[in-house]
């Protein structure tokens, strides 16, 4: 092989390696930062795959996954979980009962968006309206309950914010009773995935919570010949084993959000995903988080049950070692990839250097015919 062929080979090989590496980096960058609707619509805060997400152990609050969990999002109808919590508090203190009659006002009947089409002077029980609130995500039902409990929407919003402070939802501010887009001169409702997870944990202290959040379909106005059929917007109830709550939310600027929970093998996880640009993407991420969370919790429960009584230190050490091992595996993978790249570059440089030295040391051939 001539020196020219050597140099040609080295040049081609180096070029292929360089192009391959830069293409990989470019592809990775594009994959991790795809175009989002928030870039197209400057007024939207939603992102792909989400603005923020978290998954926790429902029993202890232990964080199983978090990614930007303190991102301030617009929760939309997910705030109705706070409505439910306040009504359950009212039931717990006997301030109201499930059979308490609520007369629908003109103000409630005027609310748009998702609704059960309440009419002024109709009468429904608290329980009827709770199902409408959770299954249909009815804004008119949310308003009717708020007016009955607090006397005004403003009064109920104050109750919502007070309750948020009580359960340490430090980055949450409610400005409506239903989560609809803010009207003129009104600020939007703001919450974070972490705060929403705290609200979900609090709700699970009430046995009746899942009674309302797990319903997929239910008739409303059952005394009519053709009742209005309410259908839950939480698709995980149908296609994720063990899912029995909680609530979804959406409007254009807010994007798609969900607070979901599922139970399997005696453990329960809570997942919150907020500010997605796409509903299917939101649901897929929530399912992924719940699935991974439940698997991790089941493993931990198995280790705990296999550990002899009084040997709690061993369990803690095992968990710590598992986490350490996981991190070490990740670092090893990263190091191996970096080492491979460096090794390739070094080999190329060595070959190039050897060729140059060989060329320099070789004596010039004299023409015997000269």
N, C-alpha and C positions, 0 to 999 in steps of 0.2 A: 504493500500500500504506500503510495507516495505521500509526501508531506501535505500536498494540496488536498488529497483525499482525507488525510487525518484531520486537517483543519475543517474541512467541509462536514465531516461526520460530527466533530465536536460542536460546531456551530448549529447544525440541525438538531442534535440531541438537546443542547442547552435551550434552544428556541422552543422545542416541544415542551420541555419541563416548565419553562417560564410561562408559556401560553396556558398550559394546563392549570398551573397554580393560580394565575390571575383570573382565568375563567371560573374556577371554583369559588374564588373569593367573591367575584362579581355576582355569581348565581346565589351564593349564600346571602349576600347583602340584599338582593332582590327578594329572596324568599322570606327573609326576616322582616323586611320593611315594604310590604306590598302597598300599592296605592289604596288609600282609604277614602270613604265618603266624606270624612272631615276635611280632606284636602280639596275635594270638589265643592263641597258646601261649607263655606267658611263659618256658618252659624251652627254647625253640628259639632258635638263633642264626642260622638261615638268613634270608635276605632276598630280596626281588624287586627287580631281576632276579638279584642275587647279592650275596654278602658282600664279595668282592674278586676281581679278575681281572688277568691280565697276558698279554702276548704278546711273545715275544722271537725274535731270530734264533738258530737252533740252533747256528750255526757260531761266532758271536762273543759271544752273550749280549746284544747290543744290544737295548734295549727299544723295541718297536714300538708298544705300547699298554700303559697301566697305569691302573687305577682301584682305589684302596685296596688296593694289592698287599701291604701288610704287615698286613692284617687277620688276626687270629688265628682260624682256623677249625678245625673238627673234620674231618679228612680222610677218616675212615672207611676203606674198603678201598683208597683210593689209597695208603695207607702200604705196601701190598704191593710197591710199586716199590722201597722200601728193602730189603725181603726179597730181591727179585731182584738188586739191586746187590750185596748181601753174598754171595749165592751165586755170582754171576759173579766176584767177587773170589776166592772160594774155588777156583773152577775155574781161574782165572788163575794161582794159586799152586800148583796141583796138590794142594791140601788134600783135594779131592774130585774125582771125575770124573762125567761125565754118566751113566756106567754104575754108579756106586756104589749099592749096595743100602741101602734104608732100611726098617727094620722098624717097623711102626706100633704105637705104644703105646696103652694104654687112655686116657691123657690126650688124645692126638690124636683118638681115635675119639669122644670125648665132646663135642667142639666143635660148636656149632650154627651157625645162619645158612647162608649159601651154602656148599655142600660137595660133595664127591664120595663121601660116605658111606664113609669108610675104616673098616675093621674091625681090631680088635686082632690083632696077629701077621701081618697081611698084609704083603707085601713089594713095594716099588716102587722104581724107579730114581730118581735125582735128576732126570733129565730128565722122567720121567712126572709127578713132583710139581711141576716148574716149569711145565709146561703147565697142570696143574690150578690152580696159583696164579694164572696170568695169564689163562687163558681162562675158567675157571669162577669165579674169585675165591674159591677154596675155602679156608675158614678151617681146616679139618682138615689140608689139605696145608701151609698156612703153619706150623701148629703142629708138624707132623711134621718139616719141614725145620729149623725152629728148634731143636727138641730134638736132632736129629741133629748139627747143626753146633756148638751151644753147650752141649748137655747139659741145659739148662733154659730155660724161657721168659724168666726174669729175665736169664740170661746173654746171650740173644740180643738182648733189649731194650737191654742195655748196649752191645752191638756196634752196634746201630742208632743209638744216640745218639752214640757215638764217631765213627761214619762221618759223621753229620750235622755234627758239629763240623769234621771234616776238610774238608768241601766247603762250609764257611761257611754252613750253614743255621742262622743265629743265633737265629731265633725259633721253633725247632722242638723239641718234646719228645715222645718216644715213650714210651708206657706199656704197649703191647700189641704182640703179634707179628702181629695180624690186622686191627685197626681196628674191632672190634666195640664197641658201647656199653660204657662202663666198668661193671664190676661194683661191688658195694658196697665202699666204702672205697678205690676205685681212681680215679685221675685220668684224664681223657680224653686221647687223643693230640691234640696241637696242632701246627698247621703254618700257613704263610702261602702265598699264591700265588707270591710271589717265591722263597721257599725251595723250593717244589715244582718250580719252573722250573729251579732249580739242580740238583736231583736228576735231573731229566729230561736236562739237558745232560750230566751225568756218565754217565748210562746209555748215551747215544749214543756214548760212547767205546768201548763193547763191541759188536762186530759182531753178536753173538747176541741182543742185546736185542730187536730188531724181529722176530727169528725167533719169539719167544714172544708178543709183544704184538700182532702183526698177524693172528693166527689167529682166524677168526670162529667156526669150529665144529670140534670134534675128538672122536673117541671115547676113552673111558677104560675100562680093563679090556678090552682088545681080545681077550683070550683067551677071553672069555665069549661065549655064543651071542648075547646081546643086550647089547652094550656100552653103558655110560652115555654119552650124548651131551652133551658140554660145549658151552655156547653163550656167546659173549662178550657182556658187558653194554655194551660200547662200540659204540653204533649208528653212530658216524661211520665205522667201518671199512667199512660197507656203502653209506653215502650221502654220503660226501665224498671226492672224487677225491684220491688220493695219501695218504690217511690210513693209517698203519700202526702206530699206538700211541696212547696208552699204557694208561690205566687209569681206571676210574670208581669212585665210592664213594657210599654212602648209608646213613644211618639217620635216624630221625625228628628227633632234636634237631640233628643235623649238617646236614641238608638234602642236596642233590645236588651232587656235585663231580666234576670231570674234569680230567685232565691228558692233553692230546692233542698229536699231532704229525702233520705232513703234509709231503710233498715234491713240488715241481713245478718243471720247467724248471731243475733243478740247484740249487735253493735249498730250504731247510727251515725251517719255523717251529714253535715250541712255544707252545701256548696252555694256560693254566690258569684255570679258573673254579671258584670254591669257594663253598659255602653258598647254593645256589639253593633256592627253595621248590618248584620244579617241574622235572621231568626234561627235558621238551621245551624249556623256557626255557633250561636249562643247555646242552643240545646245540645249540640255535640260536645262542646267544652264542659258544660254542666254534667253531662253523662260521664265524660272522661274523669272529671274530678271526683265525682261520687264513687265511681268504680274503683279508682286507685285508692281513695280514702277508705272505703269499706274493706278492701283487701288488706291494707296496712293495719287497720284496726282489728281485723279478724286474726291476723298473725300475732299481733301484740297480745290479744286476749288468749290465744293458744299458749303463748310462752308463759303468760301470767298464771294460767290454770295448771301448767305443767310444773311450775316452780313450787317446791314445798313451802308450807306455811312458815312464816317467820324469816324466809330467805329473800326478803324484798331487795336487798342490796345486789343480789345476783341478777335479778330482773333488770334493775337500773343499769348495771354494768353491761348487760347484754344489749340493751337498747342503745347505749352510748357507743358500744363497739360496732353495732350494726350501722349506725349513722357515720362513724368514722371510716368504716370499711367502704361504705358507699361513696364518700367523698374521695378516698384514696383511689378507688377504681376510676372515678371521673378524671382525677388529676393524671393518673397513669395513662389513660386514653389520650388526653390532651398532649402529654409529654411525648408519647410514642409518635403521634402525628408530626409534631414539631421536629423531633429527632430525625424522622425519615426525610423531611424536607432539607434539613441542614446537611444530612449525610449525602444526599444526592448532589447538592451544590458543592460540597467538599470534594467528592469523587470527581466531578467534572473539572474542578480547578486543578486537582492533582494531575489528572490525565493531560490537561492542557499544559501544565508546567513541565511535565516529563517530555512531552513532544517538543516544546520549545528548547529545553536543555539538550535534548538529543540532537536537535538541528544545529544548535550552537557549537556543540563539541565535535561533531563529525567534520573531519577535514575536507576541504574543498577538493573535488576531483580534478586532477590535471589532465588536460587533453593530450594524449600521447602523440598525437599527430602535429602538435604545435611546433 
